[in-house]
Amino acid sequence: MKFVVSSTTLQKQLQAISGALQSSTPLPILENFLFEITPGSLKASASDLETTMSTTIEVDSKESGMVAVPAKILIETLKTFSEMPLTFKINAENHQIEISSNAGKYKLTGLNGEEFPKLPVIDKPNSIEMPSDVLSEAINRTLFATGSDELRPVMTGVFCQFGKEGSIFVATDAHRLVRYRRQDIRSGKEASFILPKKPLSLLKTNLPNTNTQVKVDFNEANAFFSFDNVNLICRLIDGRYPNYEAVIPLDNPNRLTIDRISFLNAIRRVSIFSNKTTHQVKFRIAGSQVDISAEDVDFGNDANERLQCSYEGKDLEIAFNARFITDMLNNLQTEHVQMELSLPNRAGLLSPPKDETDPNADLLMLVMPVMMN
């Protein structure tokens, strides 16, 4: 069995799916790419059992067959080649692979491709399509707020909800929450699922910037994403997502609007002087000014900055974990940020001003306050 392929094309495509590989696994076969050769094409797959990613590459071949190729040595070898045709010869009996280039030959031993885990088949799936840039935006806005507590697995992923009025993507770790809504991505059937963090990260890396349509098929157990020549299938997180709407405060009479970059940089500087356990930063808001302060009593460190802002409401003093606030401000791409507050012990809401956002998108970020010293 033989095929010829461009070295840079193969390297680029294998690099794209290599994130699905398992670095340490009891199954040696999962340290390999599965190559499925048919006349004119090569389908390469990588899997960790939970997530499988595959890509199809044009090759010069007249035969069919499959083999599992050691991923690490192949990727490292391909990185050293400039653009040139590579010829792969595969012995179907002992799974030995010979790679020929203009300069030399390289041999490695693969495994029987039949032993590679079979992909789950999604029977009678629900389907929805969306532009790749919309899905990428939804992932970028939510992924950072997912939890890492394995005792609460539903909070380690992003909750995706589709319906006739639009789509909603939600992430929370119990200290902060992000809700991203789209009015232009609709489904004729109400449906929802929880996507794990790893496939979301793979999608974030591989989704094209062009306005490519992404098709999503899903059932109760798995979700299947297809775009360009890439497919990704993953097992969904099983469980009931918390009622996130119940924790979003509706009555927030105090509203602060401020330059996002100035606000972010001030918090970053001041937080250097905060307590290294709580990372507490205080906001004192009055009139058209906000005082940002932090202190570490144990080491005698403190810092204070004053910024101009637009503020409607009563004078207020409230404290937050600086890491959570800076994460949120980093994920807002607008010139200004709006902050809605009620009481020192109730959650604060961050959002971009309406006149600086896509009319089809609605982004809301919630952060819990910390008890002031």
Disulfide bonds with the S-S distance in Angstrom:
none
